[in-house]
Amino acid sequence: MIREDLRNVAIIAHVDHGKTTLVDQMLKQGGVYRENQATSDRVMDSGDLERERGITILAKNTAIHYKDVKINIVDTPGHADFGGEVERILKMVNGVILLVDAAEGPMPQTRFVLQRALELNHRVIVVVNKIDKPDARLDEVVDEVLELLIDLNATDEQLDSPMLFCSGRDGTASYSPNEKGEDLRPLLDTILEYMPAPEGDEDSELQLLVSTIDYNDYVGRIGIGRIERGAISQNQDATICNFHSPEKKKRTKIVSIYQFDGLGRTQVETARVGDIIAFSGAEDITIGDTITSTSAPEPLEFVKISEPTMEMTFSVNNSPFAGKEGKFVTSRQIRTRLYRELLKDVSLRVSDGDTTDEFCVAGRGEMHLSILIETMRREGYELCCSNPRVLFKEIDGVKCEPMEKATLDVPAEYVGAVVQKLGQRKGDLLEMNPIGSRTRIIYSIPSRCLLGYRSEFMTDTHGEGIINTLFDGYAPYRGDVTMRFTGSLVASEDGETTRYGLFNTQERGNMFVGPQTPVYEGMVVGETPKAEDIAVNPCKRKQLTAIRSAGADEKLLLTPPVIFTLEEAIEFINDDELIEVTPKSIRIRKRILNTELRLKYQSRVKKGIQ
C-alpha cells in the first residue's frame, strides 16, 4: 500500500541556517493560522532556552496540508551537541530538506546530518536559503553542495537532487537563483513530486519504532514514532520489544493515539502505516523500542547513537549558602531528575559517582551538558558541577582521545592571533581559504584543548569570529597542555563585600563580585594574571580611627565586576574548582573551602604526595 495522501520529511541543516524560520513560513502558507492571527517568530522553538539562545535543542513535529496531501515536518537541531536528536529522527521520515546558507555554504554540521541521511538512502531536496543576504554566493555554494554530495559517496539519484533557492524570512522560493519567487509553492510542489510516499502493508501485523519520547504529568510517558506496517487503534493490546535486547518483551496497552496537525495534536481512534503518531499508555517505553502486535513481536533495528565524549560530575551543594535559593537540593532529588532526563535524551549517560552525593553525567559536549544544568536550575534545582573532562578510549592498546574538526570564520586581520592560539593547543591546520574579507580555517584539534577557548576566540576576533566544531573520531593522546595561565582570587573569610575591601583587592586582578555581595571562605571572587591562587579579603572594612566625611568611601572607584554565564563559568574553572549553581546565582568556588586545609593539600600535590 502506498500512501499518496502523506509525506514525511525532516528539515536538516547547520546551526543558524534558517530551519525554524522556514518552518514558520510553511505553517503560515499551509493554512495553519487564520489570516489575521498574531504569530510569534520561530514558533517551533517552544522552550525558553531555545527562544533565548536562538537555537533548536529538541526536535519538534508539525504537519501542514497542501493539495489534499498531509506533509509531516520535523524541525531538527543544528548543533553538533544535539546530534543524537537528528540521528533518530531520520528513521521517522522518507526524505530530507537540506538547508544551506547562501553566504556560509556547507558547514561541519551540514556534512554530519547529510551523511546520516545518505546512509539511510533518503531522498534529498537541497534548499539554498537566505538568498537575500548581501554577501550571498549562490553559484559557489551550489558547487560546494555538489562537491559535498560527491565527497559523501551519494548515489546518482541523490546527486541529481532538486535544488531550490529560498528566503525563509520572506517565505519565498524559486527554481532559479536569479528569481526570488512569490511564495513557497515551488518548495511544497517539489516535496509532493520528489519525496516518496510512505508505503507498507496495512493488513500485516503492527510495527512502530519509537524515535522520541515526550512526558506529560497526566498521562506519563508518550512515545512518538512512525508506523512501519499494520495499523494501531485505541485500547489495543501490544508488545514492547527491542532489537538489541531480544529477551526484553513486555505486554502493554495503547490508551490513546494522537496525530500531529499544525502546532497541536489531535486525538484519533486509529492510525495506519506511514502515519507519525504519539501514543500514551506504554509506561516503560524507551527510545529504540518497537511497538508490535502481541502475535508477531518482531523488533525493528534502531540507529546506533554516537557515544558521549565529555563528562562532568554533578554533586549536592555543600557550600555555606546551600539550600538558601534552591527548591530541590538533596541527592535523591538530583538523582531522580538526572535519570528522568535519560528517558528523553539518548546521547546522555548518567552513573553514580564515588560517593552517594555525586553523579557522573556524560554528554556530547559542553553545550549539551550546560543546557541540562541550565534547565535544572530553572526548575529549582541546586547543585555543584565540576569542570568537564573528556572520555579517553584504549584502541589497540593505545590511549586515544576524542578529536574535533573546528571550522573558524575569521576576519583576515585576526587570523594570526587565532592560528597562534590553536597551535599552542596542539591543533593541526588542515585548510585555510579566503572568502571575501574573511578567512575560513579548518583545524583538527583534541576536544580537551578546546575547553575554555570559545571566549578567548571571541576576544581575539573582537566578537566577529564564528567557530563551529564537530566530533571527528579518536586519535592517540597528544600529551599534556596548559589550558589556563591565570590564577584565582579566593575569599579568605565569610561576610559581605565592601567598597574598601574590593578597592584594595582589585589591584590583584579582575573581580567577579561587586559591593554588598555575600561571599564565603573558599569562594572565587576574581582572577589574577599570576598562575597561582591568592587568598584575599574583599570584606575588609576601613578602621574607624579618624574623623572623616560620611561619603569618603564613595570616592573609591571600582572596576565593574565580570559576571559569568554558566558556559563561561564551565570554561573558566580549574580541576580544583566547582561551580555552585542555584536558581538565582552562579558562583565559582574551591573544592576545599578552608584556606589552611587547601594550602596543605596543594603543598602535598606539588611534592607528589596524595
C-alpha positions in Angstrom: 0.0 0.0 0.0 1.3 3.5 -1.0 0.0 6.5 1.0 -0.2 9.1 -1.7 -2.0 11.4 0.7 1.0 11.6 3.0 4.7 12.8 3.0 7.1 12.6 5.9 10.1 15.0 5.7 12.8 16.3 8.1 14.5 19.7 7.8 18.2 19.4 8.4 21.0 22.0 8.4 23.9 23.5 10.2 23.0 25.8 13.2 21.5 29.1 12.3 20.9 28.4 8.6 17.2 29.1 9.0 15.4 25.8 9.6 12.9 27.0 12.2 12.2 30.3 10.3 11.4 28.3 7.2 9.0 26.1 9.1 7.3 29.2 10.4 6.5 30.3 6.8 5.5 26.8 5.7 2.9 26.7 8.6 1.6 30.2 7.6 1.3 29.2 3.9 0.0 25.8 4.8 -3.2 27.3 6.3 -2.3 26.5 10.0 -3.1 30.1 11.1 -6.1 32.3 10.5 -5.4 35.2 8.1 -5.5 37.8 10.9 -3.9 35.6 13.6 -1.0 37.1 15.6 2.0 34.8 15.5 5.5 34.8 17.0 8.8 34.2 15.2 10.3 30.7 15.4 7.1 29.2 16.8 8.7 25.7 16.8 11.3 26.8 19.3 8.9 26.5 22.2 11.4 26.2 25.1 12.5 29.3 27.0 16.2 28.4 26.4 15.6 27.8 22.7 14.0 31.2 22.3 16.7 33.0 24.3 19.6 31.4 22.5 18.0 31.3 19.1 18.8 27.6 18.7 16.8 24.4 18.4 17.5 21.9 21.2 14.8 19.3 20.8 13.3 18.0 17.5 9.7 19.1 17.0 6.9 17.5 14.9 4.3 19.5 13.0 2.1 19.0 9.9 0.6 21.1 7.1 -2.0 20.3 4.4 -1.2 21.1 0.8 -3.2 20.0 -2.3 -5.1 17.3 -0.2 -1.7 15.9 1.0 -0.7 15.9 4.6 3.0 16.8 5.0 4.5 15.8 8.3 7.5 18.1 9.0 10.2 17.5 11.7 12.3 20.5 12.7 15.7 19.2 13.9 18.5 20.8 15.9 21.6 22.1 14.1 24.2 22.0 17.0 26.5 19.0 16.9 25.9 18.6 20.7 22.3 17.6 19.9 23.2 15.3 17.0 21.6 12.4 18.8 18.2 14.1 18.2 18.9 14.3 14.4 20.1 10.7 14.1 17.0 9.1 15.5 14.5 11.5 13.8 15.8 10.5 10.4 14.4 7.0 11.0 10.9 8.5 11.1 10.9 10.2 7.7 11.2 9.3 4.0 13.3 12.2 2.8 15.1 15.4 4.0 15.2 19.1 3.1 18.8 20.2 3.3 19.1 23.9 4.1 22.4 25.6 3.2 23.1 29.3 4.0 23.7 31.3 0.8 26.7 33.1 2.3 28.3 30.4 4.6 27.8 27.4 2.4 28.0 23.8 3.7 29.4 23.8 7.3 30.5 21.0 9.6 27.0 20.0 10.8 25.7 20.1 7.2 28.2 17.3 6.4 27.2 15.4 9.6 23.4 15.4 9.1 23.6 14.9 5.3 25.9 11.9 5.8 23.4 10.3 8.1 20.5 11.0 5.6 22.5 9.5 2.7 23.4 6.4 4.7 19.6 5.8 5.2 19.1 6.2 1.4 16.8 9.2 1.9 16.0 11.5 -1.0 17.3 15.0 -0.6 15.9 18.4 -1.6 18.7 21.0 -1.5 17.5 24.5 -0.5 19.9 27.4 -0.7 18.4 29.7 2.0 18.9 33.4 2.8 19.4 34.3 -0.9 18.6 37.9 0.0 21.8 38.3 2.1 24.1 41.0 0.7 27.1 38.6 0.8 25.3 35.6 -0.8 27.5 33.4 -3.0 24.8 31.4 -4.9 26.9 29.9 -7.7 29.8 29.0 -5.4 27.5 27.5 -2.8 25.8 25.3 -5.4 29.2 23.9 -6.4 30.2 23.4 -2.8 27.0 21.4 -2.1 27.6 19.2 -5.2 31.2 18.6 -4.0 29.9 17.6 -0.6 27.5 15.1 -2.1 30.3 13.6 -4.2 32.6 13.5 -1.1 29.9 11.6 0.8 29.5 9.0 -1.9 26.0 10.0 -2.8 24.2 7.8 -5.4 23.5 9.1 -8.9 19.9 9.8 -7.9 21.0 11.7 -4.8 23.5 13.7 -7.0 20.5 14.7 -9.2 18.6 16.1 -6.2 16.4 19.1 -7.0 17.9 22.4 -5.9 15.7 25.4 -4.9 16.5 29.0 -3.8 14.7 30.4 -0.7 14.3 33.3 1.5 12.9 31.7 4.7 12.3 35.1 6.3 10.2 36.3 3.4 8.6 33.0 2.7 9.6 32.8 -1.0 11.1 30.0 -3.1 12.1 29.7 -6.7 13.7 27.2 -9.1 16.3 29.7 -10.3 19.0 31.6 -8.4 18.1 34.7 -10.4 14.4 34.8 -9.3 13.1 35.5 -5.8 9.7 33.9 -6.2 6.4 34.9 -4.6 5.7 32.2 -2.1 6.8 28.7 -1.0 4.7 26.8 -3.6 7.8 25.7 -5.6 9.2 24.0 -2.4 5.8 22.4 -1.5 5.3 21.2 -5.1 8.8 19.7 -5.1 8.1 17.9 -1.8 4.9 16.3 -3.3 6.6 15.4 -6.6 10.1 14.2 -5.4 9.6 12.9 -1.9 8.5 9.2 -1.8 5.1 8.5 -0.3 5.2 6.1 2.7 4.4 2.6 1.8 3.9 -0.7 3.7 1.4 -3.5 4.3 -1.6 -2.1 6.1 -3.1 -5.6 6.7 0.1 -7.0 8.3 1.0 -7.1 12.0 1.8 -3.8 13.7 5.3 -2.5 13.8 6.1 1.0 15.2 9.7 2.2 16.1 9.8 4.7 18.9 12.1 7.5 17.8 11.5 10.1 20.5 9.8 10.4 23.9 7.7 13.1 25.4 6.5 13.3 29.0 3.2 14.5 30.5 2.4 14.7 34.2 -1.2 13.5 33.5 -0.6 10.5 31.2 3.1 9.8 31.9 5.5 8.8 29.1 4.4 9.4 25.5 6.1 7.6 22.6 6.4 9.2 19.2 7.2 7.2 16.0 6.2 6.2 12.5 4.0 3.1 11.8 6.2 0.9 9.6 3.5 -1.7 8.9 -0.1 -2.6 10.0 -2.4 -0.3 11.9 -2.8 0.8 15.5 -6.0 1.5 17.4 -7.1 2.9 20.8 -7.2 0.4 23.7 -5.2 -2.1 21.6 -3.0 -4.7 23.4 0.6 -4.6 22.2 4.1 -5.9 22.9 7.2 -3.8 23.6 10.4 -5.3 22.2 13.9 -4.2 21.4 16.3 -5.2 18.5 19.4 -5.0 20.7 17.7 -6.8 23.7 15.7 -9.7 22.1 14.9 -11.1 25.5 13.1 -7.8 26.5 9.4 -8.3 25.8 6.6 -6.8 27.7 2.8 -6.6 27.2 1.2 -3.2 27.3 -2.0 -1.4 26.3 -2.2 1.6 23.9 -4.5 4.0 25.8 -4.7 7.0 23.4 -3.3 7.9 20.0 -2.6 11.4 18.7 -1.8 12.7 15.2 0.2 15.9 14.6 -1.8 18.7 13.0 -0.4 22.2 12.7 1.1 23.1 16.1 -1.2 20.8 18.1 -2.0 17.1 18.5 -5.4 15.7 17.5 -6.7 12.6 19.3 -7.7 9.8 16.9 -9.1 6.3 17.3 -6.9 4.6 14.7 -3.8 5.3 12.6 -2.3 3.3 9.7 1.0 2.6 8.0 3.1 5.7 7.3 1.5 7.9 10.0 3.7 9.6 12.5 1.8 9.4 15.8 2.2 10.0 19.5 0.7 7.4 21.9 0.3 7.0 25.7 -0.2 4.0 27.9 3.1 2.2 27.5 4.7 3.2 30.8 8.2 1.6 30.4 8.7 2.7 26.7 12.1 4.0 25.8 13.7 5.3 22.6 14.6 2.5 20.3 11.8 0.1 21.4 9.4 -1.3 18.9 5.6 -1.5 19.5 4.3 -4.7 17.8 1.2 -6.8 17.8 1.1 -9.5 20.5 1.0 -12.3 17.9 4.2 -11.2 16.0 6.7 -9.4 18.3 9.3 -8.5 15.6 11.5 -5.6 16.6 12.9 -3.0 14.1 16.7 -2.2 14.1 17.5 1.1 15.7 20.2 3.5 14.5 23.2 3.4 16.8 23.6 6.7 18.6 27.1 8.1 18.9 28.8 7.7 22.3 29.3 10.7 24.7 32.8 12.3 24.6 32.7 14.5 27.6 31.9 14.1 31.3 31.1 16.3 34.3 30.5 15.4 38.0 27.2 16.7 39.4 27.1 16.8 43.2 25.0 18.0 46.1 25.7 21.7 47.0 27.7 21.7 50.3 28.7 25.4 50.4 27.7 27.6 53.4 24.9 29.0 51.2 23.4 25.6 50.4 19.6 25.4 50.5 19.0 29.1 50.6 17.9 29.6 47.0 17.0 26.1 45.7 13.9 24.1 46.0 15.4 20.6 45.2 18.7 20.2 47.0 19.0 16.5 48.1 21.0 13.8 46.3 17.8 11.8 45.9 16.0 14.7 44.1 19.0 15.3 41.8 19.4 11.6 41.1 15.7 11.3 40.2 15.9 14.3 37.9 19.0 13.1 36.1 17.6 9.6 35.5 14.4 11.1 34.2 16.4 13.1 31.6 17.7 9.8 30.2 14.2 8.9 29.1 14.3 11.8 26.6 18.0 12.2 25.8 19.6 9.2 24.1 23.0 10.9 23.9 23.3 11.3 27.7 24.8 8.8 30.2 24.3 9.0 33.9 26.1 6.9 36.5 26.5 7.0 40.3 29.8 8.7 41.4 32.4 7.8 44.1 30.1 8.9 46.9 26.3 8.9 47.3 26.2 12.7 46.7 28.0 12.5 43.3 26.8 11.6 39.8 28.9 11.3 36.6 27.0 12.8 33.7 28.4 12.3 30.2 27.2 14.0 27.0 28.2 15.1 23.5 29.8 18.4 24.5 29.9 21.5 26.7 26.7 22.9 25.3 24.9 19.6 25.7 25.7 19.5 29.4 25.3 23.2 30.1 21.8 23.1 28.6 20.9 20.3 31.1 22.3 22.3 34.0 20.5 25.5 33.0 17.2 23.6 32.6 17.6 22.1 36.1 18.4 25.4 37.8 15.3 27.0 36.2 13.3 24.1 37.6 14.5 25.0 41.1 17.5 22.6 41.5 20.6 23.5 43.4 23.9 21.6 42.7 27.6 21.7 42.2 29.3 20.9 38.9 33.0 20.1 38.2 34.9 21.2 35.1 34.3 19.0 32.0 36.8 16.2 31.2 37.0 14.2 28.0 36.4 10.4 28.0 39.5 8.6 26.8 39.4 5.2 25.0 42.0 2.5 24.6 42.2 1.4 21.0 44.7 -1.5 20.2 46.5 -0.8 23.5 47.0 2.9 22.7 45.4 5.6 24.9 43.2 7.7 22.5 41.3 10.9 23.0 38.3 12.4 21.1 39.1 14.9 18.3 37.2 17.8 16.9 37.2 19.3 13.5 37.0 23.0 14.2 35.9 25.3 11.4 36.5 29.0 12.1 35.4 32.0 10.0 37.7 34.9 11.0 38.2 38.5 9.7 41.5 38.5 7.8 43.2 40.8 10.3 42.7 38.4 13.2 43.9 35.2 11.6 47.4 35.4 13.1 46.2 35.5 16.7 43.8 32.6 16.1 46.4 30.4 14.4 48.9 31.1 17.2 46.5 30.1 20.0 45.3 26.9 18.2 48.9 25.9 17.6 49.6 26.2 21.4 46.6 24.0 22.0 48.0 21.2 19.8 45.8 21.8 16.8 46.7 20.7 13.3 45.9 23.2 10.5 44.1 21.3 7.7 42.8 24.2 5.4 42.9 27.9 5.1 40.8 29.6 2.4 39.9 33.3 1.9 36.2 34.1 1.4 35.8 37.7 0.6 37.2 39.8 3.5 37.2 36.8 5.8 39.2 33.6 6.1 37.9 30.1 6.7 40.3 28.0 8.8 39.8 24.3 9.5 41.7 22.6 12.3 41.9 19.1 13.7 42.3 19.5 17.5 41.8 17.4 20.7 38.4 18.1 22.3 40.0 18.9 25.7 42.2 21.6 24.1 39.1 23.5 23.0 37.8 23.7 26.6 37.8 27.3 27.6 38.8 28.5 24.1 35.5 29.9 22.8 35.5 33.1 25.0 39.2 33.6 24.2 38.4 33.2 20.5 35.7 35.9 20.7 38.1 38.2 22.4 40.8 37.6 19.8 38.4 38.3 16.9 36.7 41.3 18.6 33.4 39.4 18.6 33.4 38.9 14.8 34.6 35.3 14.6 32.4 32.2 14.1 33.6 28.9 15.5 31.9 25.5 14.8 33.1 22.1 15.9 32.2 18.6 15.0 33.3 15.3 16.6 36.0 13.7 14.4 36.7 10.3 15.9 39.6 9.3 18.2 43.3 9.8 17.8 46.3 8.9 20.0 46.7 11.1 23.1 48.8 14.2 22.3 50.3 14.9 25.7 49.6 17.4 28.4 48.8 21.0 27.5 48.4 24.1 29.7 44.8 25.3 29.3 44.7 28.2 31.8 47.5 30.6 32.5 45.8 32.6 35.3 45.1 32.0 39.0 42.1 32.7 41.2 41.4 35.3 43.9 39.9 33.3 46.7 37.9 34.8 49.6 39.6 34.1 52.9 36.6 34.7 55.2 32.8 34.8 55.2 30.9 38.1 55.0 29.6 40.8 52.7 31.9 42.6 50.3 32.7 46.3 51.0 33.8 49.0 48.6 37.0 49.4 50.7 37.8 45.7 50.6 37.1 45.4 46.8 39.2 48.6 46.1 42.2 47.0 47.7 41.6 43.6 46.1 41.1 44.8 42.5 44.8 45.7 42.2 45.4 41.9 42.1 43.2 41.2 39.1 39.7 41.2 37.7 36.8 40.9 40.2 33.8 38.7 39.8 31.7 40.3 42.6 30.5 43.8 43.3 30.0 45.6 46.7 27.5 44.2 49.2 27.7 40.7 47.8 27.6 37.8 50.3 30.7 35.6 50.0 32.2 32.7 51.9 35.6 31.3 52.6 36.8 29.4 49.6 34.6 31.3 47.1 36.4 32.5 43.9 35.9 36.3 43.8 38.3 37.2 41.0 41.1 36.2 38.6 44.7 37.1 38.9 47.3 37.2 36.0 49.7 35.1 38.1 49.4 31.3 37.5 48.7 30.7 41.2 45.8 31.3 43.7 45.9 34.3 46.0 43.8 34.5 49.2 42.1 37.9 49.6 39.6 39.6 51.9 37.1 41.6 49.9 35.0 42.0 53.1 37.7 44.2 54.9 36.4 47.4 56.5 38.2 50.6 57.0 39.3 51.2 60.6 37.2 54.0 62.2 40.2 55.7 63.9 40.0 59.1 62.3 37.2 61.6 61.7 36.2 61.7 58.1 33.3 62.7 55.9 30.3 60.3 55.6 30.8 59.8 51.9 34.6 59.1 51.9 34.2 55.5 50.7 32.2 56.7 47.7 35.3 58.2 46.2 36.9 54.7 45.9 36.4 53.9 42.2 35.7 50.3 41.5 36.1 48.4 38.2 32.8 46.8 37.1 32.9 43.0 38.0 33.0 40.3 35.4 29.7 38.4 35.6 29.9 34.9 34.2 27.2 33.0 32.3 27.0 29.3 33.0 29.0 28.3 29.9 31.7 30.9 30.7 32.0 29.6 34.2 32.3 26.0 32.9 35.1 27.1 30.6 36.9 29.1 33.3 37.2 26.6 36.3 40.2 24.5 37.1 40.3 20.9 38.3 40.3 22.0 41.9 37.2 24.3 41.5 33.5 23.8 41.3 30.5 25.8 40.0 27.8 26.3 42.6 24.5 26.5 40.5 21.3 27.7 42.1 18.1 29.1 40.6 19.3 32.7 41.4 23.1 32.5 41.3 26.2 31.1 39.6 29.2 31.1 41.9 32.7 29.6 41.4 34.3 28.0 44.5 37.2 25.8 45.5 36.6 22.1 46.2 38.3 22.6 49.6 36.8 25.7 51.1 39.0 26.0 54.2 42.1 28.1 53.3 44.5 26.3 55.6 43.4 22.8 54.5 43.6 23.8 50.9 47.1 25.2 51.1 48.2 22.0 52.9 46.6 19.8 50.1 48.3 21.9 47.3 51.6 21.6 49.1 51.2 17.8 49.1 50.3 17.7 45.5 53.4 19.7 44.5 55.5 17.2 46.4 53.8 14.3 44.6 52.0 13.1 47.8 48.3 12.4 47.6 
